[in-house]
Amino acid sequence: MKYCNYCGAQNPDSASVCQSCGGGLYNEQDNYYQGYQQSGYEQRQTPVNVYTNVQTDIPYQYRPLSAWAYFGYSLLFSLPIAGFVLLIVFSFSESNINRRNFARSYFCALLVVGVIFLIVLLISLITGGLLFSASSARY
């Protein structure tokens, strides 16, 4: 007999998800969750919406961002001054971990693009300066 880790309902041994709430089942004989081996992750204690496969009782700090949220934050962070200020604020904010991590990754990408831009600028200035000085020496 398998028991649901979310609602506690009994399910037949052949079931892979709970017939009552759709959550993962704990198999006492094999000591692992149906569908994946437990590898250091904590057990989820919140119910899962069967249709969307999203936890319904997640604290705001751990709530995932939607695709539109990532798109919106990308547009927001690309604003010249206000976007950069909000990027810094969200990079250190503890209110939502997913938003904080996205802001940090966006900041790292900005740093990489800035360094590449500076390298290309220096190379073009050096080669442009050499070409200019060589062409002026001939005349």
N, C-alpha and C positions, 0 to 999 in steps of 0.2 A: 504494500500500500504506500502510495506517495502522498505527501502533504505539501500544500502550497506554502511557500515562504512568505507570501503577502497577506493572504486572507485565512490561511489555516485549513482550508477545505480539503477533504479526502478525495483522492483521485485514483483511478485504476493504475496498475503498474505499467500498462501500455501507453499511457498518456505522456506527452512531452511538455504540454502546457496545461495550466489549470483550467478546468471546464467552467469554473465559476467566474474568475476574474481575468484569465489570460496570462497570469504571471508564470515565472519559471518554477519548476517543481524540484524539490530536494529529494534525492534518492538515498534513503538511509543505508541501503546495502552497499552501494558503490561509493558513498560519501562524496558526491559531486553533484553539481547542478546539471540538469538535462541540457544538452546542447553545447556545453563547453566545460572544460576542466577548470576548476578554481585555481587561479595562479596568483595568489597574494591580494586579490581584490576583495574589498569588503562586501558583505551581502547587502543588497539593496533592501531597504525596509519600507519603501514607498510603493503604492500601487501603480500599475502601468495601464494606460489607456490601450485597450486591445486594438482599436482601429488605427491609431496614430503611432503606437509603440513609443509614446513619450510618457515619462513619469509625471503624474498629475499633482504630486505633493512635494515638489522640490523647493527648497529655500531659494530665495531670489539670488543669493550669492553664487549658487551653483547652477542656476537655470541656463540652459543653452540658448544661444542667439539664433535667430532665424536667418535665412539667406538674405532677406530684405534688410535685416539689421546690419549685416556685414556690408552690404551695398551702401546703405545709408551712412555708416561710419566711414567708409572709404571716401564718399563724397564730402563728408564733413571734415575729415582730416586733410583733404586736398585744398581747403580754403587757405589763403595765404597766411594771415596772422591768427585769426580766431581758431582756425583748424589746428594750427601748431600748438596753441595754448591748450586747447581741449585734448589734444593728443598727449601732452605732458600730464595733464590732470588725470586722464583715464589710465595712463601708464602706471600711476601710483595709487589709484583708487582700489579699495578693497570691497566695493559694493557688489561687483559681479566679476568673478574670476575670468570668465570667458572674454568679456569685453576688455579687461585689463591685459590679457595675453594677446588679444588681437591688436590692441594699441601698441604694445611693446614690439610685436612683430612688424607692424607698419613703421614704427620708429627705426627699427633695425634696417628695414628696406630703404628708408629715406637716407640713412647714413651710408649704406652701400652705394646708392645712386649718387650721392654727393661726392663720395671719394672717387668714384669712376669719372664723374664730371670734372673734378679737379685734375685728375691724371690726364684726361684727354685735353683739357685746357692748357696744362703745362706743356704737354707734347706739341700741341699746335703752336704755342707761343715760341717754343725753342726751335722747332723746324721752320716756322714762319719767319722768325728772326734770322735764322741762318740763311734761308733762301733770299730774304730781303737784303741782307748784308753782302751775300755773294753776287747778287744781281747788280747792286749799286757799285761794287768794286770793279766790275767790268767796264762801266761807262766812265 
